[in-house]
Every structure is written in C-alpha cells, then in structure tokens.
C-alpha cells in the first residue's frame, strides 16, 4: 500500500515546485537543505515529509505537478471563451474551417505577390 500524505504537505510541496522548481532536485538531502535555507519550517518531521514529496514530484515529472496560478487559469479561460466566440461568429456567417483556410492562403499569396512586385520596382529604380 502506498504512503498517505496529508493535503497540506502536498499543497506546500506543489507551491514550492511552482515557485522554485528549478532548485528542487531528486535528492532528499539537497531538498532538506533547500527547505532549511529558504523557509522557516519549525517541525523537522514536516520538513522531511515535504522534502520526500518533492523528490517524488521531481521523479514523476516537473511539469505534470506544477499548479497553474490563478492568472494562468484566468488567461486560459479567456482564451477558450474568445475561441468559442469566434467559432460562433463564423457559424453565424456561414464560414467553415475550409473556407477560412482558403481565405488565409489567398491572403498570404497576395502578400507574397505584392512583396515581389515591390522588389521588382526597387530593382528597376537602381
């Protein structure tokens, strides 16, 4: 059976990973020293539990266990809302994805042609 850790140990460790993830290692002793230097953890037992959980998080993968900040969550939600808004507008206008892609390709081709014409005009002047 696995070790059961209380939520406050997990919360503290995840916050440390989010803020100091580049300093945390998969070495228990180094993590203990880091916790002693960076934070005032009065309880030796709590410090060791957090250091041990940090080792586990590092081994499982740093990115997977980093808690997104409130700002990151808000910006992701805003981005998703904007995408939905544009998709709804496109549906109302009767624009499909294929038509939008074709339109974007045509605009890109036009801008390339304009740039080529400008270069030809500059060469003739010289």
C-alpha positions, -999 to +999 in steps of 0.1 A: +000+000+000+013+035-008+022+062+016-006+085+025+003+122+027-019+149+041-031+177+018-011+204+035+022+185+027+011+182-009+000+218-011+032+231+003+053+209-020+034+218-051+037+255-043+074+251-038+076+232-072+057+261-088+079+288-074+113+271-070+110+242-094+144+248-109+161+245-075+144+213-064+162+180-072+155+143-068+179+142-039+162+141-005+192+156+014+195+186-010+158+193-008+161+193+031+189+218+029+169+239+004+139+239+027+160+249+057+176+278+038+146+291+020+117+286+046+112+286+083+098+252+089+099+246+126+089+210+125+117+186+114+090+160+106+071+183+084+103+194+066+112+158+059+077+150+046+078+179+022+113+171+011+103+135+004+072+145-015+093+169-036+116+140-045+085+121-057+072+150-077+106+155-094+108+118-103+073+118-117+079+148-138+082+185-130+057+199-155+029+175-146+026+186-110+031+223-112-001+240-101-012+267-126-015+301-109-048+319-108-037+343-136-028+313-158-061+298-153-079+330-160-060+336-192-067+301-204-104+305-197-104+339-215-086+323-245-112+295-246-140+320-245-125+340-273-121+309-294-158+299-288-169+334-296-150+334-330-163+299-338-199+310-331-195+342-353-181+320-381-210+296-378-235+325-380-217+339-410-217+305-426-179+303-428-164+268-425-129+259-414-120+250-450-132+284-463-113+302-437-081+283-445-086+290-482-091+327-475-059+328-453-039+311-481-052+336-507-042+365-485-008+350-480-003+345-517-014+381-524+011+395-498+039+374-514+030+388-549+029+423-536+063+419-520+077+405-552+063+435-572+078+459-547+112+442-551+110+444-589+101+481-587+131+488-565+154+469-588+143+489-618+149+522-600+185+512-592 
